[in-house]
Amino acid sequence: MLYVQFEIKNPEKYYAFKKAYKVLFEIKPKGESRPLDFWEDIIPTYSKKFLEGFYKKENALSELIREDFTSMVNYLEFGLDADFINLNILNPTTGQVDFAPLGFPYGGMDKLLVFLKAYDCIPKEIYNGFSVCKLIWIDKYTYEAIDLPDKTEAYLS
């Protein structure tokens, strides 16, 4: 099982994330979708603004990338090649999303990490299917993953 541990910077924003997560948890296993208007209502303005900045940066990197809010929702509903298993609060400032990859090779969790950050839930540690990694954020949208061999061994034991 893969996971993302994250720091909860703002409890109110975490609960907004939890609301979106609950919908994804319910619809992903069934292959269902919600209308774009539904997502426009459930995803707060501050998250949309953060995601818009992400896509502007991505678009600047390649003329082939043309993504917007619609494609982010599409990614969350269908493109994220994973089933959500659980969302836990580990302590007052740390949460964890557990999920299982559905395909091989698994395409990665970069957009999920950005989606979490859009709610001030800052990813700090992941298990990516190969190793447990500490995340160091270089800027708003870019991170460096540092392997933690001892944690990986403990997690896989």
Phi and psi in degrees as GROMACS dihedral restraints (atoms count N, CA, C in turn):
[ dihedral_restraints ]
;  ai    aj    ak    al  type     phi  dphi    fc
    3     4     5     6     1   -87.0    20    10
    4     5     6     7     1   157.4    20    10
    6     7     8     9     1  -149.7    20    10
    7     8     9    10     1   159.6    20    10
    9    10    11    12     1  -130.3    20    10
   10    11    12    13     1   118.5    20    10
   12    13    14    15     1   -94.3    20    10
   13    14    15    16     1   139.8    20    10
   15    16    17    18     1  -140.7    20    10
   16    17    18    19     1   151.8    20    10
   18    19    20    21     1   -87.0    20    10
   19    20    21    22     1   131.7    20    10
   21    22    23    24     1   -91.3    20    10
   22    23    24    25     1   105.1    20    10
   24    25    26    27     1   -82.0    20    10
   25    26    27    28     1   -29.4    20    10
   27    28    29    30     1  -144.7    20    10
   28    29    30    31     1   109.1    20    10
   30    31    32    33     1   -56.3    20    10
   31    32    33    34     1   -36.3    20    10
   33    34    35    36     1   -63.5    20    10
   34    35    36    37     1   -41.9    20    10
   36    37    38    39     1   -70.4    20    10
   37    38    39    40     1   -33.5    20    10
   39    40    41    42     1   -60.4    20    10
   40    41    42    43     1   -43.8    20    10
   42    43    44    45     1   -66.4    20    10
   43    44    45    46     1   -30.4    20    10
   45    46    47    48     1   -66.5    20    10
   46    47    48    49     1   -41.3    20    10
   48    49    50    51     1   -62.0    20    10
   49    50    51    52     1   -43.5    20    10
   51    52    53    54     1   -58.1    20    10
   52    53    54    55     1   -37.1    20    10
   54    55    56    57     1   -63.8    20    10
   55    56    57    58     1   -45.5    20    10
   57    58    59    60     1   -66.7    20    10
   58    59    60    61     1   -40.8    20    10
   60    61    62    63     1   -59.1    20    10
   61    62    63    64     1   -44.2    20    10
   63    64    65    66     1   -58.3    20    10
   64    65    66    67     1   -40.6    20    10
   66    67    68    69     1   -64.7    20    10
   67    68    69    70     1   -47.9    20    10
   69    70    71    72     1   -61.4    20    10
   70    71    72    73     1   -39.4    20    10
   72    73    74    75     1   -59.4    20    10
   73    74    75    76     1   -38.6    20    10
   75    76    77    78     1   -77.3    20    10
   76    77    78    79     1   -40.0    20    10
   78    79    80    81     1   -90.6    20    10
   79    80    81    82     1   -29.4    20    10
   81    82    83    84     1   -59.8    20    10
   82    83    84    85     1   -48.1    20    10
   84    85    86    87     1   -62.2    20    10
   85    86    87    88     1   -24.6    20    10
   87    88    89    90     1   -91.8    20    10
   88    89    90    91     1    -6.4    20    10
   90    91    92    93     1    68.1    20    10
   91    92    93    94     1    26.8    20    10
   93    94    95    96     1   -88.8    20    10
   94    95    96    97     1   171.4    20    10
   96    97    98    99     1  -139.3    20    10
   97    98    99   100     1   161.9    20    10
   99   100   101   102     1  -120.1    20    10
  100   101   102   103     1   150.7    20    10
  102   103   104   105     1   -61.2    20    10
  103   104   105   106     1   152.1    20    10
  105   106   107   108     1   -58.0    20    10
  106   107   108   109     1   -36.8    20    10
  108   109   110   111     1   -59.0    20    10
  109   110   111   112     1   -37.1    20    10
  111   112   113   114     1   -59.1    20    10
  112   113   114   115     1   -48.6    20    10
  114   115   116   117     1   -68.3    20    10
  115   116   117   118     1   -34.8    20    10
  117   118   119   120     1   -58.9    20    10
  118   119   120   121     1   -36.5    20    10
  120   121   122   123     1   -78.0    20    10
  121   122   123   124     1   -36.4    20    10
  123   124   125   126     1   -84.4    20    10
  124   125   126   127     1   -27.3    20    10
  126   127   128   129     1   -93.2    20    10
  127   128   129   130     1   118.4    20    10
  129   130   131   132     1   -65.5    20    10
  130   131   132   133     1   159.7    20    10
  132   133   134   135     1   -56.8    20    10
  133   134   135   136     1   -43.7    20    10
  135   136   137   138     1   -61.3    20    10
  136   137   138   139     1   -35.4    20    10
  138   139   140   141     1   -70.5    20    10
  139   140   141   142     1   -42.3    20    10
  141   142   143   144     1   -60.5    20    10
  142   143   144   145     1   -41.4    20    10
  144   145   146   147     1   -63.4    20    10
  145   146   147   148     1   -43.4    20    10
  147   148   149   150     1   -61.3    20    10
  148   149   150   151     1   -45.5    20    10
  150   151   152   153     1   -66.3    20    10
  151   152   153   154     1   -36.6    20    10
  153   154   155   156     1   -60.7    20    10
  154   155   156   157     1   -41.7    20    10
  156   157   158   159     1   -62.8    20    10
  157   158   159   160     1   -38.1    20    10
  159   160   161   162     1   -61.6    20    10
  160   161   162   163     1   -46.5    20    10
  162   163   164   165     1   -70.5    20    10
  163   164   165   166     1   -31.7    20    10
  165   166   167   168     1   -62.8    20    10
  166   167   168   169     1   -42.1    20    10
  168   169   170   171     1   -65.2    20    10
  169   170   171   172     1   -45.7    20    10
  171   172   173   174     1   -61.4    20    10
  172   173   174   175     1   -42.1    20    10
  174   175   176   177     1   -63.7    20    10
  175   176   177   178     1   -33.8    20    10
  177   178   179   180     1   -69.0    20    10
  178   179   180   181     1   -24.6    20    10
  180   181   182   183     1   -78.5    20    10
  181   182   183   184     1   -28.0    20    10
  183   184   185   186     1  -152.9    20    10
  184   185   186   187     1   133.6    20    10
  186   187   188   189     1   -71.0    20    10
  187   188   189   190     1   -14.5    20    10
  189   190   191   192     1   -79.0    20    10
  190   191   192   193     1   -19.1    20    10
  192   193   194   195     1   -90.5    20    10
  193   194   195   196     1   119.4    20    10
  195   196   197   198     1  -132.4    20    10
  196   197   198   199     1    82.4    20    10
  198   199   200   201     1  -117.9    20    10
  199   200   201   202     1   154.9    20    10
  201   202   203   204     1  -148.4    20    10
  202   203   204   205     1  -166.1    20    10
  204   205   206   207     1   -58.2    20    10
  205   206   207   208     1   -39.7    20    10
  207   208   209   210     1   -59.9    20    10
  208   209   210   211     1   -44.6    20    10
  210   211   212   213     1   -71.9    20    10
  211   212   213   214     1   -28.3    20    10
  213   214   215   216     1   -65.2    20    10
  214   215   216   217     1   -44.7    20    10
  216   217   218   219     1   -62.5    20    10
  217   218   219   220     1   -43.8    20    10
  219   220   221   222     1   -57.8    20    10
  220   221   222   223     1   -43.0    20    10
  222   223   224   225     1   -62.3    20    10
  223   224   225   226     1   -46.5    20    10
  225   226   227   228     1   -63.5    20    10
  226   227   228   229     1   -41.4    20    10
  228   229   230   231     1   -75.1    20    10
  229   230   231   232     1   -40.0    20    10
  231   232   233   234     1  -127.2    20    10
  232   233   234   235     1   -34.4    20    10
  234   235   236   237     1   -80.0    20    10
  235   236   237   238     1   -28.6    20    10
  237   238   239   240     1   -69.3    20    10
  238   239   240   241     1   105.6    20    10
  240   241   242   243     1   -78.4    20    10
  241   242   243   244     1    58.4    20    10
  243   244   245   246     1  -154.1    20    10
  244   245   246   247     1   152.5    20    10
  246   247   248   249     1  -105.1    20    10
  247   248   249   250     1   130.7    20    10
  249   250   251   252     1   -73.3    20    10
  250   251   252   253     1   135.3    20    10
  252   253   254   255     1  -103.8    20    10
  253   254   255   256     1   -47.5    20    10
  255   256   257   258     1  -161.2    20    10
  256   257   258   259     1   154.1    20    10
  258   259   260   261     1  -127.5    20    10
  259   260   261   262     1   119.3    20    10
  261   262   263   264     1  -124.4    20    10
  262   263   264   265     1   150.3    20    10
  264   265   266   267     1   -99.1    20    10
  265   266   267   268     1   117.3    20    10
  267   268   269   270     1   -84.0    20    10
  268   269   270   271     1   -33.8    20    10
  270   271   272   273     1  -160.5    20    10
  271   272   273   274     1   177.9    20    10
  273   274   275   276     1   -57.9    20    10
  274   275   276   277     1   -20.9    20    10
  276   277   278   279     1  -119.1    20    10
  277   278   279   280     1     6.2    20    10
  279   280   281   282     1  -134.3    20    10
  280   281   282   283     1   131.9    20    10
  282   283   284   285     1  -123.7    20    10
  283   284   285   286     1   170.1    20    10
  285   286   287   288     1  -147.5    20    10
  286   287   288   289     1   134.1    20    10
  288   289   290   291     1  -106.1    20    10
  289   290   291   292     1   123.8    20    10
  291   292   293   294     1  -104.5    20    10
  292   293   294   295     1   137.9    20    10
  294   295   296   297     1  -152.7    20    10
  295   296   297   298     1   161.4    20    10
  297   298   299   300     1  -115.5    20    10
  298   299   300   301     1   132.8    20    10
  300   301   302   303     1   -70.1    20    10
  301   302   303   304     1   143.8    20    10
  303   304   305   306     1   -99.4    20    10
  304   305   306   307     1   -22.2    20    10
  306   307   308   309     1  -127.8    20    10
  307   308   309   310     1   165.6    20    10
  309   310   311   312     1  -132.2    20    10
  310   311   312   313     1   128.8    20    10
  312   313   314   315     1   -76.9    20    10
  313   314   315   316     1   148.4    20    10
  315   316   317   318     1   -75.2    20    10
  316   317   318   319     1   132.3    20    10
  318   319   320   321     1   -77.0    20    10
  319   320   321   322     1    -7.7    20    10
  321   322   323   324     1   106.4    20    10
  322   323   324   325     1   169.9    20    10
  324   325   326   327     1  -121.2    20    10
  325   326   327   328     1    18.9    20    10
  327   328   329   330     1   -54.9    20    10
  328   329   330   331     1   -46.6    20    10
  330   331   332   333     1   -70.6    20    10
  331   332   333   334     1   -30.1    20    10
  333   334   335   336     1   -64.9    20    10
  334   335   336   337     1   -40.8    20    10
  336   337   338   339     1   -62.6    20    10
  337   338   339   340     1   -42.4    20    10
  339   340   341   342     1   -66.4    20    10
  340   341   342   343     1   -39.5    20    10
  342   343   344   345     1   -60.5    20    10
  343   344   345   346     1   -43.4    20    10
  345   346   347   348     1   -60.3    20    10
  346   347   348   349     1   -45.7    20    10
  348   349   350   351     1   -61.4    20    10
  349   350   351   352     1   -29.2    20    10
  351   352   353   354     1   -63.6    20    10
  352   353   354   355     1   -15.7    20    10
  354   355   356   357     1  -110.1    20    10
  355   356   357   358     1    18.3    20    10
  357   358   359   360     1    57.4    20    10
  358   359   360   361     1    31.4    20    10
  360   361   362   363     1  -106.5    20    10
  361   362   363   364     1    98.7    20    10
  363   364   365   366     1   -89.3    20    10
  364   365   366   367     1   110.0    20    10
  366   367   368   369     1   -59.7    20    10
  367   368   369   370     1   129.1    20    10
  369   370   371   372     1  -118.7    20    10
  370   371   372   373     1   -26.6    20    10
  372   373   374   375     1  -150.4    20    10
  373   374   375   376     1   142.6    20    10
  375   376   377   378     1  -137.0    20    10
  376   377   378   379     1   154.4    20    10
  378   379   380   381     1  -114.1    20    10
  379   380   381   382     1   115.0    20    10
  381   382   383   384     1   -97.5    20    10
  382   383   384   385     1     9.4    20    10
  384   385   386   387     1   101.5    20    10
  385   386   387   388     1   -15.5    20    10
  387   388   389   390     1  -121.2    20    10
  388   389   390   391     1   -43.1    20    10
  390   391   392   393     1  -153.8    20    10
  391   392   393   394     1   156.9    20    10
  393   394   395   396     1   -80.8    20    10
  394   395   396   397     1   132.3    20    10
  396   397   398   399     1  -130.7    20    10
  397   398   399   400     1   141.4    20    10
  399   400   401   402     1   -87.4    20    10
  400   401   402   403     1   136.6    20    10
  402   403   404   405     1  -102.4    20    10
  403   404   405   406     1   130.9    20    10
  405   406   407   408     1  -117.7    20    10
  406   407   408   409     1   118.9    20    10
  408   409   410   411     1   -82.7    20    10
  409   410   411   412     1   121.9    20    10
  411   412   413   414     1   -82.9    20    10
  412   413   414   415     1   -39.6    20    10
  414   415   416   417     1  -148.1    20    10
  415   416   417   418     1  -167.7    20    10
  417   418   419   420     1   -55.9    20    10
  418   419   420   421     1   -32.9    20    10
  420   421   422   423     1  -122.6    20    10
  421   422   423   424     1    -2.8    20    10
  423   424   425   426     1  -121.0    20    10
  424   425   426   427     1   136.8    20    10
  426   427   428   429     1  -133.7    20    10
  427   428   429   430     1   163.4    20    10
  429   430   431   432     1  -115.9    20    10
  430   431   432   433     1   134.3    20    10
  432   433   434   435     1  -103.2    20    10
  433   434   435   436     1   124.5    20    10
  435   436   437   438     1  -111.2    20    10
  436   437   438   439     1   118.4    20    10
  438   439   440   441     1   -60.5    20    10
  439   440   441   442     1   139.8    20    10
  441   442   443   444     1  -119.3    20    10
  442   443   444   445     1    85.0    20    10
  444   445   446   447     1   -57.3    20    10
  445   446   447   448     1   -39.6    20    10
  447   448   449   450     1   -65.9    20    10
  448   449   450   451     1   -42.4    20    10
  450   451   452   453     1   -66.7    20    10
  451   452   453   454     1   -37.3    20    10
  453   454   455   456     1   -61.6    20    10
  454   455   456   457     1   -47.6    20    10
  456   457   458   459     1   -60.6    20    10
  457   458   459   460     1   -44.3    20    10
  459   460   461   462     1   -64.2    20    10
  460   461   462   463     1   -41.4    20    10
  462   463   464   465     1   -66.2    20    10
  463   464   465   466     1   -38.8    20    10
  465   466   467   468     1   -82.3    20    10
  466   467   468   469     1   -10.5    20    10
